[in-house]
């Protein structure tokens, strides 16, 4: 129920207490408004007030500049809020404030129905439910203010609260509201008052009145959290928090007048932090250094490691709603032990991503002979890579050369040389005995034969993860798409699918979460794919995947229809899903041009779908998997830790009415990809078969995306270890 955006700060961990300042019109000018924002952000960074959420709602004219300002100050976790939004997103609505404009200006949430707004309109903000719906649909959390005026003859407090709550929430579904809205109690008699001690008994009566209404009239929303606003100052905030801090629904304060002065607002945040953050955790925050560029990898990783143990989820249970950071918190004291077999591009990138993302994995790995004396170049290049992310010590181990990587906050990581041959598997398995809970095999020649996998299970590993599709796997899983499909103890061999499969299924899952389960009925996907290590530099090979990578484009097959058919993916689309890949001369970045046939999709949905992608990219389900960017212009294609990037300006929807499906779909696809589709091809026949099977209107959803087939996929490998390591531990299969 906790509003995700309000209580996930800029360092990507969850908090349980917020201080949200409503600046009203006390600082209307640009200079004074930004001075307040800058002063608060710098104080939060300097004093490391990272265990609470801090938000400021400045004069709305300066939202965009305020958001840019806080993002430029290293080490602060201040979010920008809006003081209100209108019900209309676009159109002929003079004087209205579009929630989309507010979101794109940089706000993450909005106040609605504030005391002063209610007073202007005779007791309640007009069309409040429509304003809330518009805000939520455009990716804003909502702070819904509820309270009675100073004088309310003829109406009881309970009647006023019921009117406001029903007007606000009565027509909305719990699925829409829960997790994105909280209630702020604002008694009119205390608004603007400066008193040394707040009447907590009176306030508690108001809180109880709100929850009585919710329980009686809106029971599905009876667990909404609340904050308090009304006369909150630095002098009285301690008594307020002390009184309510054991109430699991209490999430913080909404100071108004007191938030207009830097020191007064910071003192409120300072006291809240002191009351809810354990002393040892606060000290750990203070001991950290703030990197000049906090997005530069290891500095952020160090910060996350120190912050996560205390401030993440309170229940260590696996679910699709847990982010990587939340799961990392649960595993921090007892990191999952991961063994990597093979040390090619994916394995090396997995080690690097574990360091950059600061995830609690203890890695031990066995490498191929490129670190042996017989391969001087391979040895030098891989040692150079290791030294780029940590300190390397060399010694002699039972399998030959042993390299220990440490430093930069990394856990000890061990690296052994071993020939990657079938006869070496049992030796490698013994190396992992007692050291690895999960073994990841990235050596492709060892993934397709059960006899090369069983030795690792016999040596004590609870799960073998394969960094590709495999004919011998027990289950195929892509985090965020079908991770509940994994059954600890039953599934011992897990395939993670290919990088293309991870990217395409993530895009499809985001589409399906908008249109509904089994809404995808088929489609066509084109993948311009980067070169792979199997390709020759210049020579033309007999196998298309070994052909020259220089100045060449090679058409190859993909396994997308196979992964779509797997358990938990998209079986309704598998039979009519066609895909083709072209190897192109880029090093790592690959692209996806998706044409998905979707039930219920229609022209006009584009904006809602784009906004949905943005919201999903910020949610826990697709954390680290999906990123939604506004445009391809000026964009560097995906080279970071996200599995896939969607370019929102590429999102288009074409109609496909019953009468003209058989011709229009081929025409649309042909014009979109710039080449025709042969009438007797597998792609065309699959699409035509779909037309005969399905009734009702369908739409073609076009989405352009890119994926980092080495860095993004490697980050996914490490995330997979965390997700499934936690499930193994909760099943009692790990120590």
Phi, psi and omega in degrees: 000345184293125178302119191296316185287322182292330187243019166242108187278182188291351174264009172067033169232158187276146174239169179237012181213135179229148172237110186242112184268125175262106185282352179051230176242031181286337178228074187285332183284154182302312184298313183287325179295313182287332176298318178296311181301313182295317181297317180292315182298317180293322179293319178299318179292313183297321183267001177056050178276062190265354182270001176230165173266137180236131179224149178230133174251092182280178171308133194297336180299335187253017181304310185297314180293324178296318180296317178295323182296312182293328180290342181269355184259110183299139170082008178257155180233040181273133174254151179259133180243159174260152179278343178186167169216162176268182181272342187258136177275319180204167177118197184275076182228069180303135180080349179287151176252112184289131176297331176295316178297321179296316179298313182289340175287343177120001178283150178250351182200170179218148167280151171214145177066033178299155183311313183289329176290318178298318183298321180296330187249023172077027172121340179201144180291131181300142176048046185300320181297323179291324177295317179297313181300317180296320179296312182295319181294338180255022170081024177251136166286159184235131168258103183271112181274133181229134178178163180264154175290171180301320178239131180217065181297137176088352180226138177276164176303315182299320180294321179294315180297319181296317179300313183293316182293320180290320176297321183285316194243347189301328183261004182258153180271151177301325180297328179286321190271314187298133181088358181221008183215142170226160181259135175248116177281127180228085177296126183301329183290346182249351180298128177079358181277147175243101181232149185290328182226122178286143179283084188296331177295315177298318180295319180296325175300320178293319177299314180297324179295320178298313184286335173295317178298313181299315182295324183276322186255328184225063187300334179291344181246017185288351179258011177302137178284168178222157170233170180239136173222139181141094179076017181286128178223171177296333182285329187246358187292328181298315180298322179297310183293320179301322182291321189255354192294341176270358175276114187297343179271348183282126186236005175138203189229159179232076178289144179251271181306320182293345180272001182276351177243135186303305186295321180296316180292316180297323180295323175298313179297319181299315181290321177298317179299316182296325184282331187249346182259124179303147185302319182293328178288319177300321179294321178298322176298314183298325183286347181281148174267144176265117178294146179298329176238090190295348178268015188266037167090260191296324180300317178292322179299318179298319181296316180297319182298320181285327185277326190296324188304329183260324192247068172221214184294152180265342178245115183282065180241141180284136171201167181289349182269359179273132177280168176302319182295323179293318178293322177301323179300316182296327185268358192300314183287332179231081186297148176289137181264120187244130173253127178256125176254111187107149180219051175274204186299315183293315181296318179297316179294327178296319177298316181295318181293326176300323178286313184295319182277350177065040184266146185279074174238135178256108191260132169233136183216154178245128187253171173278186190283008181289355171256010179274168181294339183281350181234079187296320182292312179300319179299313183295317184292321182283326174295323177297320177298312181301317182291340179287342182241000179182185178266135186245127173244134182252139175210187179250126180249180183296338180257003184122214181303135179237127180240126180251125183254129179209180180095167180054035177077005180286148168284160181302132181228129187248144187226120179245149173271137175199137175298136178272078178230158184301323182289347180269353187298316182296324177295317179296320180298320178294326176299323182278349182301125179078358182242343188227124173281322181233132174252130176251126180255116177248004175274109192300329184288351182252006188266349192249005183232121182301330183293339178268356181253322183305323181303329181287324176291320179295332181276003173113353177290138182275341184206135171249124179252132183250130185273047177187180170285155181209144178283352184246012182283157174271333182200148174247131187224136169239119182306135180088341182259304182217032185301332177296349180293339183286128178245108182302138179087324178274314178268110182257338179237119183242129172264135179269355182078171180280170176296321177296317179297319178297316181293313184292319181289330177293316177299314181297321179296322178294323176293315182296327179292344177269314186266347177111157181300137180065020178283338179277122186252354181158192178158189181217129183232130177249132182236102165286107191253141179293167177296158179235164182300340181286343183281144175284160180286316183228328187286147177270122182265166178288324177274130180306329183281357177249004182293164182305142181262354183268125175051048185213147174234129189235125178275126179225172178274163170231165178257026185297320180295330178292314182288328177298329182279349184290161181302128177087359180261245188226066185300330181293341183255347191299317186293334183241030176256116178251145182209149177217147180239143175238119175286125182236156186281064167242158188280309185232325189282133177233163183235160176229124171249107188259130171237097186257132177272115191233128177289127179092350180284137182211151175305138186108343178278351191305312184296316179298321180292320177298315179297324178297318178299318179297315180296316180296324181294340180260357181271171185289327186300315184254020180302125180081345181268315191237136171228132180254121179250147185293329188204158173278344184291130179070015185259136171270126186298157194308113174232010185254196186280359176280141180294315185214145176242127175264136177257109191295334179287351178269351186286118179222152179231128181250139179287154177213078182291161184304316189293327188241023182300310192299331178263320188292324183294320179293321180295316180297313181296318181298314181290329184286322183262359172081010177210155182283166177242123181297138185297332182262011181284162177299321181299310183295318181295322178296319180291320179294324178297325179296321182299323182287334186274328193251145173248169180086166183279139176237165175226153176259120180259116178261130180221123174267138182208169173221159177218147177271099189289348171253296184294317181293317180293321179296320176298324178294323178300314181291321176298320179300322178298321180290311181304310188275335172297322178295317180296322177297319181293318181290337176276001179079018183265350176240151178291000000 
